[in-house]
């Protein structure tokens, strides 16, 4: 869980990023910038992660001590765009693991986000309950 500099759980996305440093902060900032540039999404802290919504949960960014995860609720359908996405979890979740020195090109981030938005628009919320907070 990312904590603010004061030790509390991050209350908003800016506090989440502000609680990071080093390569994790740079990685999260790059992912976040790419996501925000790709589509107008609802960004918030949910399940202690950065989570983005468009007709339900769309994607998440989670910083951990040794890695940063970039996951999509319908990520298994996005593997042709980014083969490093690994299936796991509920729904059709797939996650890309970034470690120090790894990167993801801005155009790949944009393509992933736009296709995820299209899938949620076409298929509805991946959690089948809709976006309920």
C-alpha positions as CSV (number, residue, x, y, z in Angstrom):
1,X,0.0,0.0,0.0
2,X,1.4,3.4,-0.9
3,X,1.5,5.8,2.0
4,X,1.8,9.5,2.0
5,X,5.0,11.0,3.3
6,X,3.2,11.3,6.7
7,X,2.4,7.6,6.8
8,X,-1.3,7.6,6.0
9,X,-2.9,5.8,3.1
10,X,-3.1,8.0,0.1
11,X,-6.4,9.8,-0.1
12,X,-6.2,10.9,-3.7
13,X,-4.1,10.2,-6.8
14,X,-1.7,13.1,-6.3
15,X,-1.0,11.9,-2.7
16,X,-0.5,8.4,-4.1
17,X,2.2,9.6,-6.5
18,X,3.6,11.9,-3.8
19,X,4.2,8.9,-1.5
20,X,6.5,7.3,-4.0
21,X,10.1,8.0,-4.9
22,X,12.9,6.7,-7.1
23,X,12.2,4.6,-10.1
24,X,8.7,3.6,-8.9
25,X,7.7,7.2,-8.9
26,X,9.1,7.8,-12.3
27,X,7.3,4.7,-13.7
28,X,4.0,5.6,-12.1
29,X,4.3,9.2,-13.4
30,X,5.0,8.0,-16.9
31,X,2.1,5.5,-16.8
32,X,-0.3,8.0,-15.3
33,X,0.6,10.7,-17.9
34,X,0.1,8.2,-20.7
35,X,-3.2,7.1,-19.4
36,X,-4.5,10.6,-18.9
37,X,-3.4,11.7,-22.3
38,X,-5.1,8.8,-24.0
39,X,-8.7,9.3,-22.8
40,X,-10.8,11.2,-20.4
41,X,-11.1,8.8,-17.5
42,X,-12.3,9.0,-13.9
43,X,-9.1,8.6,-11.8
44,X,-9.3,7.8,-8.1
45,X,-7.9,5.7,-5.3
46,X,-9.7,2.4,-5.0
47,X,-8.5,-0.8,-3.3
48,X,-5.4,1.3,-2.3
49,X,-4.4,1.6,-6.0
50,X,-4.7,4.2,-8.7
51,X,-7.8,3.0,-10.6
52,X,-9.3,4.4,-13.7
53,X,-13.0,4.1,-14.7
54,X,-14.9,4.3,-18.0
55,X,-18.2,2.5,-17.9
56,X,-16.8,0.5,-14.9
57,X,-13.3,-0.3,-13.8
58,X,-10.9,-0.1,-16.7
59,X,-7.3,-0.2,-15.4
60,X,-5.1,0.1,-12.4
61,X,-1.6,1.2,-11.5
62,X,-0.1,-0.2,-8.3
63,X,3.4,0.5,-6.9
64,X,5.0,-2.2,-4.8
65,X,8.5,-2.3,-3.3
66,X,10.1,-4.3,-6.2
67,X,7.7,-3.6,-9.1
68,X,4.9,-1.4,-10.6
69,X,1.8,-3.2,-11.9
70,X,-0.2,-1.9,-14.8
71,X,-3.3,-3.9,-15.0
72,X,-6.5,-4.0,-17.2
73,X,-9.8,-5.5,-16.2
74,X,-10.1,-6.8,-19.8
75,X,-6.4,-7.2,-20.3
76,X,-6.5,-10.7,-21.6
77,X,-8.1,-9.2,-24.7
78,X,-5.2,-6.7,-25.0
79,X,-2.4,-9.2,-25.3
80,X,-2.0,-8.7,-29.0
81,X,-1.1,-5.0,-28.3
82,X,1.2,-5.8,-25.4
83,X,2.3,-9.5,-25.1
84,X,3.9,-8.9,-21.6
85,X,0.4,-8.7,-20.1
86,X,-0.1,-11.8,-18.0
87,X,-3.5,-13.2,-17.2
88,X,-4.6,-13.5,-13.6
89,X,-7.3,-12.6,-11.1
90,X,-11.0,-12.1,-11.6
91,X,-12.8,-11.1,-14.8
92,X,-10.4,-11.0,-17.8
93,X,-7.7,-9.2,-15.8
94,X,-4.1,-9.1,-17.1
95,X,-1.2,-7.2,-15.7
96,X,2.1,-5.9,-16.9
97,X,4.9,-6.0,-14.4
98,X,7.5,-3.2,-14.6
99,X,10.7,-3.5,-12.7
100,X,13.5,-0.9,-12.4
101,X,14.8,-0.2,-15.9
102,X,11.7,-1.4,-17.6
103,X,9.5,1.0,-19.6
104,X,6.4,1.0,-21.8
105,X,6.2,3.4,-24.8
106,X,3.6,6.2,-24.7
107,X,2.0,5.0,-27.9
108,X,1.5,1.5,-26.5
109,X,0.0,2.9,-23.3
110,X,-2.4,5.0,-25.5
111,X,-3.4,2.1,-27.7
112,X,-4.0,-0.1,-24.6
113,X,-6.1,2.5,-22.9
114,X,-8.2,3.4,-26.0
115,X,-8.9,-0.3,-26.7
116,X,-9.9,-0.9,-23.1
117,X,-12.3,2.1,-23.2
118,X,-13.8,0.7,-26.5
119,X,-14.3,-2.7,-24.9
120,X,-16.0,-1.3,-21.8
121,X,-18.3,0.8,-24.1
122,X,-19.1,-2.2,-26.2
123,X,-19.4,-4.9,-23.5
124,X,-20.4,-2.9,-20.4
125,X,-18.7,-2.9,-17.1
126,X,-16.3,-5.8,-16.6
127,X,-17.5,-6.3,-13.1
128,X,-21.1,-6.7,-14.3
129,X,-22.3,-4.6,-11.4
130,X,-21.5,-1.3,-13.0
131,X,-19.3,1.3,-11.5
132,X,-20.7,1.7,-8.0
133,X,-18.1,3.8,-6.2
